[in-house]
Amino acid sequence: MQTDRLAACRLLACAGLLLASAACAPTHVQTTNAAVANAPMAAPELIIVRDFSVAPEAVKLDTGLTARLTGDGGTGTAKQMDEGEKVVGKVSEKLVSELKKRGLPAVREGQVVPTAGQPVLLVDGRMLRIDEGSRTKRAVNGFGAGRSTVKAEAKLLYSRTGGEPLLLSSFTGDAESARKPGAIGTMGAGTLADHLAISAATTAGTTAVSESLGATAEADSLRLAKELAEKVADATHRNGWFSTTASR
């Protein structure tokens, strides 16, 4: 009974730590090139978000025990491309969503076809790294062990249909999962049997919570896309385009 109460308390305490650490997952996006149009240019009427390119060698799959047991693990180029395309799709969706929150007329490429000569902005890029990390290490060791990581480079281009796109800004960014505590780091005093029982209960609950709160490559990509959207919005401000409403 005492062990059950202790396990429950520990589960609640760890859940609280995870909530706090999820908000502190490191995400950085920096502008590596920023230009303001020298000559008068027609104001763009649309922002088109292209799916970022991704090479299979840029994707590192989770081959840990948990991934294998749940059937989420895998190897091979086809699996790498499948996971890479999932992340790319999440990035595009999030970019469009965040740009719209800021009052910008954003769409994914293919949703709208620009008319001849219509001025538009293009958001394009490349995924440099998609590392799924290890769910097993995140759950057991924690504090950065087995962390997932996503890195990308992006560019903002001005284009008129049929013309050569003009580079306005370029960006690089990365995001990784929070350094949450693992089962080993949360075990307290007691017998070895108690440790194992508490650890099992804690890990089962906190791993599910942590994965839903941002300890995955897909979650990393969403945070990265949000920061990138902010940089794109800043670039449109510099050129005096669009009336945006900041929504962070």
Secondary structure, 3 states (H helix, E strand, C coil): CHHHHHHHHHHHHHHHHHHHHHCCCCEEEEEEEECCCCCCCCCCCCEEECCCEECHHHEECCCCHHHHHHCCCCCCHHHHHHHHHHHHHHHHHHHHHHHHHCCCCEEECCCCCCCCCCEEEEEEEEEEEEECCCHHHHHHCECCCCCCEEEEEEEEEEEECCCCCEEEEEEEEEEECCCCECHHHHCCCCCHHHHHHHHHHHHHHHHHHHHHHCCCHHHHHHHHHHHHHHHHHHHHHHCCCCCCCCCC
